[in-house]
Amino acid sequence: MNRTNLSLFASSTIAALLAGCATPTGPAEISGEVKSQPNEVVSAARIYEIDGATIHRDSATLQSGRHTIKLQAMRQPGFRGGELKDITLDVKPCVRYLLGVKRQSVDHFDWEPVIVSQETIAGCVPKS
């Protein structure tokens, strides 16, 4: 292979590799599947709605951007269930958000929706 062909080959190979890096923005995930103990103030939540659309699931996939998530506290012994509360997230691509319910104490009925943790989704490549 002469120098011109080698240069052309290298240029086209680099362009192809860079095009592969410009994949569409990866999806994000939300989950309410908090692994909690009975004496903890943070517990699991059910994802009831995303942006007004009812889904009734423990987890869902989202596109990046601002979303309003309506959570429902999971029924626990001695606690009422059914109350819905909103949390608004600025969702980043390729991030898994673990959402939950936080009470002031283990015997407190009122709760607030919280982001328990967030982590990068393995193998997901966001658009640069």
For each residue, the residues with C-beta under 8 A, 3 or more apart:
1: 5 6 9
2: 5 6
3: 6 7
4: 7 8
5: 1 2 8 9
6: 1 2 3 9 10
7: 3 4 10 11
8: 4 5 11 12
9: 1 5 6 12 13
10: 6 7 13 14
11: 7 8 14 15
12: 8 9 15 16
13: 9 10 16 17
14: 10 11 17 18
15: 11 12 18 19
16: 12 13 19 20
17: 13 14 20 21
18: 14 15 21 22
19: 15 16 22
20: 16 17 23
21: 17 18 125 128
22: 18 19 127 128
23: 20 26 125 127
24: 127
25: 63 64 93 126 127
26: 23 93 94 121 124 125 126 127
27: 61 62 63 64 93 94 124
28: 61 62 63 64 91 92 93 94 95 96 97 121
29: 59 60 61 62 95 96 97 121
30: 47 50 59 60 62 69 89 91 96 97 99
31: 47 58 59 60 96 97 98 99
32: 44 45 46 47 58 59 71 74 98 99 100
33: 44 58 59 98
34: 42 43 44 45 98 99 100 101 116
35: 44
36: 40 42 43 44 100
37: 40
38: 106
39: 106
40: 36 37 43 106
41: 102 103 104 105 106 108
42: 34 36 100 101 102 103 114 116
43: 34 36 40 73 74 76 100 101 103
44: 32 33 34 35 36 58 74 100 101
45: 32 34 71 72 73 74 99 100 101 113
46: 32 56 57 58 71 72 73 74
47: 30 31 32 50 55 56 57 58 59 60 69 70 71 99
48: 54 55 56 70 71 72 84
49: 52 53 54 55 68 69 70 84
50: 30 47 53 55 60 62 67 68 69 70
51: 67 68
52: 49 68
53: 49 50
54: 48 49
55: 47 48 49 50 60
56: 46 47 48
57: 46 47 60
58: 31 32 33 44 46 47
59: 29 30 31 32 33 47
60: 29 30 31 47 50 55 57
61: 27 28 29
62: 27 28 29 30 50 65 67 91
63: 25 27 28 91
64: 25 27 28 91 92 93 126
65: 62 90 91
66: 88 89 90 91
67: 50 51 62 88 89 91
68: 49 50 51 52 86 87 88
69: 30 47 49 50 86 87 88 89 99 113
70: 47 48 49 50 84 85 86
71: 32 45 46 47 48 84 85 86 87 99 101 113
72: 45 46 48 81 82 83 84
73: 43 45 46 76 79 81 83 101 111
74: 32 43 44 45 46 81 101
75: 79 80 81 82
76: 43 73 79 81
77:
78: 107
79: 73 75 76 109
80: 75 83 109
81: 72 73 74 75 76
82: 72 75
83: 72 73 80 111
84: 48 49 70 71 72
85: 70 71 111 112 113
86: 68 69 70 71 113
87: 68 69 71 99 113 114 115
88: 66 67 68 69
89: 30 66 67 69 97 115
90: 65 66
91: 28 30 62 63 64 65 66 67 95 97
92: 28 64 95 126
93: 25 26 27 28 64 124 126 127
94: 26 27 28 120 121 124 125 126
95: 28 29 91 92 118 119 120 121
96: 28 29 30 31 118 119 120 121
97: 28 29 30 31 89 91 115 117 118
98: 31 32 33 34 115 116 117 118 119
99: 30 31 32 34 45 47 69 71 87 113 114 115 116
100: 32 34 36 42 43 44 45 113 114 116
101: 34 42 43 44 45 71 73 74 111 112 113 114
102: 41 42 111 112 113 114
103: 41 42 43 106 108 109 110 111
104: 41 108 110
105: 41 108
106: 38 39 40 41 103
107: 78
108: 41 103 104 105 111
109: 79 80 103
110: 103 104
111: 73 83 85 101 102 103 108
112: 85 101 102
113: 45 69 71 85 86 87 99 100 101 102
114: 42 87 99 100 101 102
115: 87 89 97 98 99 118
116: 34 42 98 99 100
117: 97 98
118: 95 96 97 98 115
119: 95 96 98
120: 94 95 96 124
121: 26 28 29 94 95 96 124
122:
123:
124: 26 27 93 94 120 121
125: 21 23 26 94
126: 25 26 64 92 93 94
127: 22 23 24 25 26 93
128: 21 22
